[in-house]
Amino acid sequence: MQSYDPTPTIDLPAGERILTGPVAWSAICDLTRDLPSPLIVIDAYPGTDLDVLIAQLRSGFPDFDILNGEDAAVDGGDITAWLTDNLTNDRVFGVMSHATIGAFYDEGRVEALRGHLAERTRGVVLVGWGAAFVAPDADIIILGELARWEIQLRYRAGMPNWHADNSAEDTLRKVKRGYFVEWRVADRHKRALFESADFVLDLNRPAEPKLITGQAFRESLLSTAQRPFRVVPYFDPGVWGGQWMKEVCGLTADAPNYAWAFDGVPEENSILLTDGLMIFEIPSIDVVFAHPRELLGERTFARFGAEFPIRFDFLDTMDGGNLSLQVHPLTDYIRDKFGMSYTQDESYYLLDAGSDAVVYLGLKTGVDREQLKADLELAASGAQSFPVDEYINSFPARKHDHFSIPAGTVHCSGANSMVLEISATPYIFTFKMWDWDRLGLDGVPRPIHLDHAVANIQWDRDTEWAIANLLDQTEPVAEGDGWIEERTGLHELEFIEVRRHWFSSPVPHDTRGTVNVLNLVEGAEAIVESPTGAFESFIVHFAETFIIPAAVGAYTIRPFGRGAGQRLATVKAYVRGTQRPQPDWTLHERIERAEAMGELVQLGAEEVAR
């Protein structure tokens, strides 16, 4: 029986409602009735369907002038020209932009528009990305939100980048422009509006924009940063995709396969707020921006800033094919070439595996470096297939195996594997070396980046090194009544620590001042509880990723519902070196502490029953 929840929700504060249609517009107008010529700003994230939104505003605000603030923007061709260094000629990789919203606007046009607004004789609604930059002193400020995944789907459907004439351009290039430029600038801009926004608009469904108050938005972000929560996963087919997620995650059978799922990537995912009747979607990165200390913890925030450094995602090759042979950049390389502050160290945790499953990992001992390069170049040209088994180790992969993959290590998952990828967040930086002579789902060869790859391969990571450093690194570290804690990676060069807990009774956990990211990797169902009642109990199901903010502190996880009577397992990731110190508990003391926490949970349940 499938119980994975693809649409987890978070309750809005009591009394708050999601409004749509005429009711939403009326709620805005109610705040302006005593003003002679009110100015309302709707600052809509790039990718918003402005034509549809403006048509709705003309109907909803018949006594107002509706103006497009983006008319004051720099001409699209000029924007593309000055972005050349950031966009590069590559299909996938650019350079991070540090521009701000003002760079996208023409100073003369902005001043002219501001002058026109100053002389208005009746109400005006100014709409568009950057509208709050043009009119920062508006009477009402509305923040328009749009999910990152929705933007990417619109690119695929033909939407151009902001003010760009590139509707027919390769989708990868559109995403690159968004990732390296537009989304960076837009996020900087919107963060400044969080505290001042009177309302927030969900613009993910153009025909039905939804409205909540700014106060509901702010309170929801704060409460989310202080309790366990899940982000909204999304799933996507791929040329190597499998069939496992269709069944386990309850996905539609319309797609030929599902290759990826992002379930635990706040930069990409959303959170769903609900009033019990409707759903309101906002990017989950908003929680990171608004409350980084509560969510990440002081030490993790000091190290990474307002950025979520850990990523959990799925790679499904069950009844599918091999991933591309690849390598990730070293930290020095990614900083120098792309402007990123850290790199994509990662690991593969096997949620499931066929009897023939393997992971390709590290170079075979004694390979000829120049011959390897030559054979990769021949394969990239289509002249021959790459003889992967001559150069790359393949290790058997079994359920619950965990393979460390520090940057610079050649790797890929083979067919018939279900991988929970636990990694650092810069997910876009994969240098493909060979793609098994395949075309992408779009019929175009997938990008190969041999120059980047060869520059980052660590040639000393051979068979012996991989066996000694990347395989079977599990070691027990603690145990209690009905539970065992194991360290299961990652390599010492990686900043993520992973712990696995096997349990049939309550397990004590503590964030110790840093964010925890977990997945229920074995068992049907578990419940996360606060020993002190600091948050509402939180139920998770098999394969679901969930986040425990640093502010939570102590929590327990135990079997629940359909998981009762089972032996369950979670994997937990956090940033090394960011946990608050704690006493060196002896094994006896840890067991006593675990038992005490279990008694607190039982006491809390009895109090609720009374």
C-alpha angles and dihedrals in degrees: 000000000000115000103161108131112220093182109046113178138204121212119244116233113284113280096018118122137196111235129198139174120005091346090062094050091046091054089057094046091051089068093053103045095105094048118094097216110003122199115215120189123200108189102196122195115247109271094046115137095242096179092060093042094050091050089053092048092052088055095042096044105036093162094052133080109240112213130184106227091196089074084083093058126114112267112275095239091053091051091053091048096054091045093060095106092050096045099043121183094279119110093224114017130065136154123270114258123224094189123131129220094266090068089067094054131076110235095216093048091048092052091048091051092047089052091051091050092049090057096047117136097193140025120305132196110202111195135182143075105305095022090130089052090055094044109023093161096057118146092233125026119197121187114213113208130200129181119242092230092051090054091053092050089052090052089055090050091056105271112148126223118269108304091341127132095224107108092134096042123120108281091229090061092050091051089048091055090049096045098046100034124004100043092045092053093041093051092050089050098047095047088067090056098053095091098038101043112115091193139008124218125208103216099175093107106046094198092054116034112185129211136208130170120264088240092056089050094051095044091048092053092049095047091047090054090057103049140045113279144165129224121223111268123218128202132209136185121239140183091259097035126140142208105244098093092050090067103030096042095038096239127168118267092226094097118073089232143333116242104169138029124182105207107158107021108120093187090060106025132071137221122229118223118197138191090195093266107051139023125236118196125208131165110268089223085077089074090054092049096045101042111016095152095051093044104036101024127240096278096046090046090050089053102042106016118220093339128111104233101191126073130191118189140153129245111192118195097151104138085355136093141274121288116243116279103254151157133207125227125261116247094253091050097048091048094048099043104032108018096245119144097214138014142238106271107168150165139210118232112188112227088175139352141186121235091260097046119134139173118220106220133164132347123292113255113267100015116161106247096206094045090050090054091047093051091048090052091050090050091049090052092051093242094121143348118266111254093228096174091059093059112021130061118236118201126190112257122210133179111286094016113138122206120193116217113185116190113280094038117121109232152140139172116251128223123291096035132121107206128194099202112210109190151133114285107253091097099164096068103090116137106206115211100178134357102199092261092292136140122223122254087266090060092248123115110260114246116276118197106190096158092054092042097050090047090059105037110117100219096196092064094098134149097290093044093050093049092048097043112022108034132070096357094154117130131168115245105171144356141191141171104322098349142083127195120208134184106227107178162268119177116256091249090062122081097216121093117202126198126185122205122198110196146165095176135035115311120205116229133173127188089213089205102312135089117267123207116196142177128197098233098172131030135035104262142358137177129226114212140179115233088213099039092251092145137016116269112270124210122210132185136209114300094007117135117217135182127224110197118225089244091066095074112176119030138154133217122203139164112276141177110341088006094061111118092018130111104242134189136202130187116214127195129193139156114275117239095021100091119105112249118262133187117278097258116207115225090256091051092049090052091049090048091049091050091048092051089049090053090051091053091049091047090051091051091050091050090052090049090052 
